[in-house]
Amino acid sequence: MAMQDIAVARDAIVARFTTIWNAQGGTVPEIFYQGKKKDPPKDGTPYVKLTVKHITGAQATLRDKQNGGRFRAIGQVWVDIYGPPDDGLTANDAYAKTAQSAFEGNATAP
């Protein structure tokens, strides 16, 4: 079933990312979500910021909505990875690969 609401789609994307992110081994950096008032650590502790934005939408079929027409909403997911300065990029590269694996080649809706 297709997602009928932008908020439902956003929640599904956030849930998928959170599940994959928290399943990685070792110390897992904290996720900071858009719209949640919380200051990131200032001591160099690694963390990620997850942002999901609705960009645009359009009709995907010739039928209208009442007759089974489909609409497509397009958005973007940003995962900003922050690590300690002077610590190299190896850990951040591994975190980026984990974030990428949450979405690349996977669908959140049929």
C-alpha positions in Angstrom: 0.0 0.0 0.0 1.3 3.4 -0.9 1.8 6.0 1.8 -1.0 8.6 1.7 0.6 11.3 3.9 3.9 13.1 3.9 4.1 12.7 7.7 3.6 9.0 7.5 6.4 8.7 4.8 8.7 10.9 6.9 8.1 8.7 10.0 8.7 5.5 8.0 12.0 6.9 6.7 13.1 8.0 10.2 12.1 4.6 11.7 14.1 2.7 9.0 17.2 4.9 9.5 17.0 4.6 13.3 16.7 0.8 13.2 19.6 0.3 10.8 21.7 2.9 12.6 21.2 1.5 16.1 21.9 -2.1 14.8 25.6 -1.3 14.0 28.1 -2.8 16.3 30.4 -0.9 18.7 29.7 2.6 20.0 26.8 4.1 18.1 26.7 7.9 17.7 23.6 9.6 18.9 21.0 10.7 16.2 19.8 14.2 16.4 16.4 14.6 14.5 15.1 17.7 12.8 12.5 19.5 14.8 13.7 18.1 18.1 15.2 20.8 20.4 18.5 19.3 21.7 22.0 20.7 21.4 24.6 18.4 19.9 27.7 17.5 22.0 30.5 20.0 22.1 33.2 17.7 23.4 34.0 16.1 20.0 31.7 13.0 20.6 30.5 11.7 17.2 26.9 12.2 16.3 24.6 12.4 13.3 21.9 14.8 12.2 19.0 13.3 10.2 16.9 15.6 8.1 14.0 14.6 5.8 12.6 17.2 3.5 9.6 17.1 1.2 10.7 18.7 -2.1 7.9 18.4 -4.6 5.1 16.3 -5.8 3.2 15.6 -9.0 0.4 13.4 -10.5 1.9 10.1 -11.6 -1.1 8.7 -13.6 -3.8 10.2 -15.9 -6.6 9.3 -13.5 -7.8 11.7 -10.8 -7.4 10.9 -7.1 -11.1 9.9 -6.7 -10.7 7.3 -9.5 -7.6 5.6 -8.4 -5.0 8.1 -9.7 -1.6 8.1 -8.1 0.6 10.9 -7.0 4.3 10.9 -6.4 5.9 12.9 -3.6 9.7 13.5 -3.9 11.9 14.3 -1.0 15.5 14.1 0.2 17.2 12.6 3.2 20.3 14.3 4.6 22.6 12.5 7.1 25.2 14.8 8.4 28.0 13.0 10.2 30.1 14.8 12.8 33.2 13.3 14.4 36.0 14.6 16.5 38.5 16.9 14.7 41.9 15.4 14.0 40.5 11.8 14.2 40.6 11.1 10.6 37.8 10.0 8.4 37.8 6.2 8.8 35.0 6.1 11.4 33.0 8.7 9.6 33.3 6.6 6.3 32.0 3.6 8.2 29.1 5.6 9.5 28.3 7.0 6.0 28.2 3.4 4.7 25.8 2.4 7.4 23.6 5.4 6.6 23.7 4.6 2.9 22.8 0.9 3.5 19.5 2.1 5.2 18.2 3.4 1.9 20.2 2.4 -1.2 18.4 -0.4 -3.0 15.6 -0.4 -0.4 12.0 0.9 -0.6 10.0 2.3 2.2 6.7 1.7 0.3 5.7 -0.5 -2.6 
